[in-house]
Amino acid sequence: MLKLSKYKFFWYILIIIFTIPAVWNLLRPGFFPMQDDLQAFRVQQMDKCFDDGQIPCRWVPDAGYGYGYPQFNYYPPFPYYVGAVIHRVGIQYIDVVKILFVTGYIFSALTMFLLVNELLKNKWAGFVSAVLYTYIPYKAVEVYVRGALSEFWAQIFFPLIFWLIYKVVMTGKKSFILFLGVSIAMLATTHTLMTIIFVPVAVLWAIYWLSTEKWVNLSKVIWSGLLGFGLSAFYLLPVAFERQFVHIESMLSGYFDYRAHFVNLYKLFISREWGYGSSGFPNELLNLSLGIVQWVVGLLTVGLAILNYKKSRKLSVLAFLIFISSLLTVFMIHMKSSFIWVKLPFLWYMQFPWRFLAVSIFLLCLLSGFFTYFCKKYAYILGTILILVSIALNISFFVPKDWLDITDSDKFSGVSWQKQMTISIFDYLPIYATLPPINEAPKILEIMDGKAEVLEYKKGSDFQYGIIKVEENASVRLPLFDFPGMVVKVNGKRIEHYNNDCRGTDFCYGLISFKLSEGEHKIKVELKDTPIRKIGNYISLISIIILIWLSF
């Protein structure tokens, strides 16, 4: 055992074993309800993009009550690309989602171990940090209550990016520069808001190591950042420059008003309450704590850092700075930080100030490694106590409220299917629609006037195709939202279309409409790239080529 413990693979296996209790409830057949109950749906829709060769995927066919939706033009796609690939080996969508959650737990623990072991050259300290990073209430909330897959996955990349920044600064090696760029891109396309929260902390981390070690490698860190931006430009540029094409106002008002979701000190530091409700409601019992073990250890680490200052000056200063950074992120969760939120409107898109918890707990769990390291001869005893207490206090949270004995066929049929088609329908509703539709989209296009017959009709992920026989000049309306980039072709030639034919609807949905003359016509409507999307695609393609070229 002692000989094996010298090797990383031993610790990796041990971490996986210790992760099993946290994921045990995900290993059985069936599925569980969650607040964001669209995870399987998003994987399925991404898979439909794969079927049609729509890469990068931007438009999905079944969202928006069947009228289509620019889902992945705005919503980070990376976990769902991974999910669609996993599905391709024959695994059903609901099981894919569970696999993604399980891998999120495992890989976030492994990357934390990687970071702490590299910094402290102490595998035991890395192991303690990895376990505490797993068994923390917020990690249970994100999976078993919220079902926040993207936000949960983002926490894989926090320690990974910290580790890679350190390696780039210390070594300047090309492999680490490239890997850092890829990791930044994966984070940016996993959860945009988590990226915004994390970037300032990552920049401070880079500055610390550059200032204490090698400023000469500053350019290499910058190049990694540029590569990360380039690889993710296909997604980031449309997000930044095409927001005016969708109704984003619903994301900033009502329940999603950030002012309703600040967290008090008792809830952050002391509360052990647990419930499956939503934030901001009286008596909702949603646990939004830092983890008692985690924050207590963070505080104790500062004391130990002071005591060890003369012997380990660099690590003591680093521990203190990490603690200060964690306090700043915690401050952003509390009402006292509202003056900052008011002055920085981009923060309003965070919706929930407690999203800063993801970075706070990462920093506190990182400090637990320092605590173990500073304890020296008591490290194994105190580290074991930390692990056991953390698991004992929190393991009861790692369970869903209900469990459903269902398969994909149940998930994607009946009431369940309709619910998924309409959940969050207002988030990225195309701007031409005044309000969301209240009925499911027709299966084929509608003849609004004139006389015509639909001979053939097909819906794809980002296109609709049909053969129409027109006996008398007709106006037709497609079951498809208009959106910048939509192109209508009749018999191979592009024609103009309009989106203000609102006959027979309660509200104007902004559907694609156009006129047809007498005769038999082949029509095809598909989403093309706007200039911004093209620029983003080209930048990402060039970045991929550069990445491949530099890898050899």
Secondary structure in CASP SS format (residue, H / E / C, confidence):
PFRMAT SS
TARGET T0000
AUTHOR 0000-0000-0000
METHOD secondary structure of the structure
MODEL  1
M C 1.00
L C 1.00
K C 1.00
L H 1.00
S H 1.00
K H 1.00
Y C 1.00
K H 1.00
F H 1.00
F H 1.00
W H 1.00
Y H 1.00
I H 1.00
L H 1.00
I H 1.00
I H 1.00
I H 1.00
F H 1.00
T H 1.00
I H 1.00
P H 1.00
A H 1.00
V H 1.00
W H 1.00
N H 1.00
L H 1.00
L C 1.00
R C 1.00
P C 1.00
G C 1.00
F E 1.00
F C 1.00
P C 1.00
M C 1.00
Q C 1.00
D C 1.00
D C 1.00
L C 1.00
Q H 1.00
A H 1.00
F H 1.00
R H 1.00
V H 1.00
Q H 1.00
Q H 1.00
M H 1.00
D H 1.00
K H 1.00
C H 1.00
F H 1.00
D H 1.00
D H 1.00
G C 1.00
Q C 1.00
I C 1.00
P C 1.00
C C 1.00
R C 1.00
W C 1.00
V E 1.00
P C 1.00
D C 1.00
A C 1.00
G C 1.00
Y C 1.00
G C 1.00
Y C 1.00
G C 1.00
Y E 1.00
P C 1.00
Q H 1.00
F H 1.00
N H 1.00
Y H 1.00
Y C 1.00
P C 1.00
P C 1.00
F H 1.00
P H 1.00
Y H 1.00
Y H 1.00
V H 1.00
G H 1.00
A H 1.00
V H 1.00
I H 1.00
H H 1.00
R C 1.00
V C 1.00
G C 1.00
I C 1.00
Q C 1.00
Y H 1.00
I H 1.00
D H 1.00
V H 1.00
V H 1.00
K H 1.00
I H 1.00
L H 1.00
F H 1.00
V H 1.00
T H 1.00
G H 1.00
Y H 1.00
I H 1.00
F H 1.00
S H 1.00
A H 1.00
L H 1.00
T H 1.00
M H 1.00
F H 1.00
L H 1.00
L H 1.00
V H 1.00
N H 1.00
E H 1.00
L H 1.00
L H 1.00
K C 1.00
N C 1.00
K H 1.00
W H 1.00
A H 1.00
G H 1.00
F H 1.00
V H 1.00
S H 1.00
A H 1.00
V H 1.00
L H 1.00
Y H 1.00
T H 1.00
Y C 1.00
I C 1.00
P H 1.00
Y H 1.00
K H 1.00
A H 1.00
V H 1.00
E H 1.00
V H 1.00
Y H 1.00
V H 1.00
R C 1.00
G C 1.00
A C 1.00
L H 1.00
S H 1.00
E H 1.00
F H 1.00
W H 1.00
A H 1.00
Q H 1.00
I H 1.00
F H 1.00
F H 1.00
P H 1.00
L H 1.00
I H 1.00
F H 1.00
W H 1.00
L H 1.00
I H 1.00
Y H 1.00
K H 1.00
V H 1.00
V H 1.00
M H 1.00
T H 1.00
G C 1.00
K C 1.00
K H 1.00
S H 1.00
F H 1.00
I H 1.00
L H 1.00
F H 1.00
L H 1.00
G H 1.00
V H 1.00
S H 1.00
I H 1.00
A H 1.00
M H 1.00
L H 1.00
A H 1.00
T C 1.00
T C 1.00
H C 1.00
T H 1.00
L H 1.00
M H 1.00
T H 1.00
I H 1.00
I H 1.00
F H 1.00
V H 1.00
P H 1.00
V H 1.00
A H 1.00
V H 1.00
L H 1.00
W H 1.00
A H 1.00
I H 1.00
Y H 1.00
W H 1.00
L H 1.00
S H 1.00
T H 1.00
E C 1.00
K C 1.00
W H 1.00
V H 1.00
N H 1.00
L H 1.00
S H 1.00
K H 1.00
V H 1.00
I H 1.00
W H 1.00
S H 1.00
G H 1.00
L H 1.00
L H 1.00
G H 1.00
F H 1.00
G H 1.00
L H 1.00
S H 1.00
A H 1.00
F H 1.00
Y H 1.00
L H 1.00
L H 1.00
P H 1.00
V H 1.00
A H 1.00
F H 1.00
E C 1.00
R H 1.00
Q H 1.00
F H 1.00
V E 1.00
H C 1.00
I C 1.00
E H 1.00
S H 1.00
M H 1.00
L C 1.00
S C 1.00
G H 1.00
Y H 1.00
F H 1.00
D C 1.00
Y H 1.00
R H 1.00
A H 1.00
H C 1.00
F C 1.00
V C 1.00
N C 1.00
L H 1.00
Y H 1.00
K H 1.00
L H 1.00
F H 1.00
I C 1.00
S C 1.00
R C 1.00
E C 1.00
W C 1.00
G C 1.00
Y C 1.00
G C 1.00
S C 1.00
S C 1.00
G C 1.00
F C 1.00
P C 1.00
N C 1.00
E C 1.00
L C 1.00
L C 1.00
N C 1.00
L C 1.00
S C 1.00
L C 1.00
G C 1.00
I H 1.00
V H 1.00
Q H 1.00
W H 1.00
V H 1.00
V H 1.00
G H 1.00
L H 1.00
L H 1.00
T H 1.00
V H 1.00
G H 1.00
L H 1.00
A H 1.00
I H 1.00
L H 1.00
N C 1.00
Y C 1.00
K C 1.00
K C 1.00
S C 1.00
R H 1.00
K H 1.00
L H 1.00
S H 1.00
V H 1.00
L H 1.00
A H 1.00
F H 1.00
L H 1.00
I H 1.00
F H 1.00
I H 1.00
S H 1.00
S H 1.00
L H 1.00
L H 1.00
T H 1.00
V H 1.00
F H 1.00
M C 1.00
I C 1.00
H C 1.00
M H 1.00
K H 1.00
S H 1.00
S H 1.00
F H 1.00
I H 1.00
W H 1.00
V H 1.00
K H 1.00
L C 1.00
P H 1.00
F H 1.00
L H 1.00
W H 1.00
Y H 1.00
M H 1.00
Q C 1.00
F C 1.00
P H 1.00
W H 1.00
R H 1.00
F H 1.00
L H 1.00
A H 1.00
V H 1.00
S H 1.00
I H 1.00
F H 1.00
L H 1.00
L H 1.00
C H 1.00
L H 1.00
L H 1.00
S H 1.00
G H 1.00
F H 1.00
F H 1.00
T H 1.00
Y H 1.00
F H 1.00
C C 1.00
K H 1.00
K H 1.00
Y H 1.00
A H 1.00
Y H 1.00
I H 1.00
L H 1.00
G H 1.00
T H 1.00
I H 1.00
L H 1.00
I H 1.00
L H 1.00
V H 1.00
S H 1.00
I H 1.00
A H 1.00
L H 1.00
N H 1.00
I H 1.00
S H 1.00
F H 1.00
F C 1.00
V C 1.00
P C 1.00
K C 1.00
D C 1.00
W C 1.00
L E 1.00
D C 1.00
I C 1.00
T C 1.00
D H 1.00
S H 1.00
D H 1.00
K H 1.00
F C 1.00
S C 1.00
G H 1.00
V H 1.00
S H 1.00
W H 1.00
Q H 1.00
K H 1.00
Q H 1.00
M H 1.00
T H 1.00
I C 1.00
S C 1.00
I C 1.00
F C 1.00
D C 1.00
Y C 1.00
L C 1.00
P E 1.00
I C 1.00
Y C 1.00
A C 1.00
T C 1.00
L C 1.00
P C 1.00
P C 1.00
I C 1.00
N C 1.00
E C 1.00
A C 1.00
P C 1.00
K C 1.00
I C 1.00
L C 1.00
E E 1.00
I E 1.00
M E 1.00
D E 1.00
G E 1.00
K E 1.00
A E 1.00
E E 1.00
V E 1.00
L E 1.00
E E 1.00
Y E 1.00
K E 1.00
K E 1.00
G C 1.00
S C 1.00
D C 1.00
F E 1.00
Q E 1.00
Y E 1.00
G E 1.00
I E 1.00
I E 1.00
K E 1.00
V E 1.00
E E 1.00
E E 1.00
N E 1.00
A E 1.00
S E 1.00
V E 1.00
R E 1.00
L E 1.00
P E 1.00
L E 1.00
F E 1.00
D C 1.00
F C 1.00
P C 1.00
G C 1.00
M E 1.00
V E 1.00
V E 1.00
K E 1.00
V E 1.00
N C 1.00
G C 1.00
K E 1.00
R E 1.00
I E 1.00
E C 1.00
H C 1.00
Y E 1.00
N C 1.00
N C 1.00
D C 1.00
C C 1.00
R C 1.00
G C 1.00
T C 1.00
D C 1.00
F C 1.00
C C 1.00
Y C 1.00
G C 1.00
L E 1.00
I E 1.00
S E 1.00
F E 1.00
K E 1.00
L E 1.00
S C 1.00
E C 1.00
G E 1.00
E E 1.00
H E 1.00
K E 1.00
I E 1.00
K E 1.00
V E 1.00
E E 1.00
L E 1.00
K C 1.00
D C 1.00
T C 1.00
P H 1.00
I H 1.00
R H 1.00
K H 1.00
I H 1.00
G H 1.00
N H 1.00
Y H 1.00
I H 1.00
S H 1.00
L H 1.00
I H 1.00
S H 1.00
I H 1.00
I H 1.00
I H 1.00
L H 1.00
I H 1.00
W H 1.00
L H 1.00
S H 1.00
F C 1.00
END
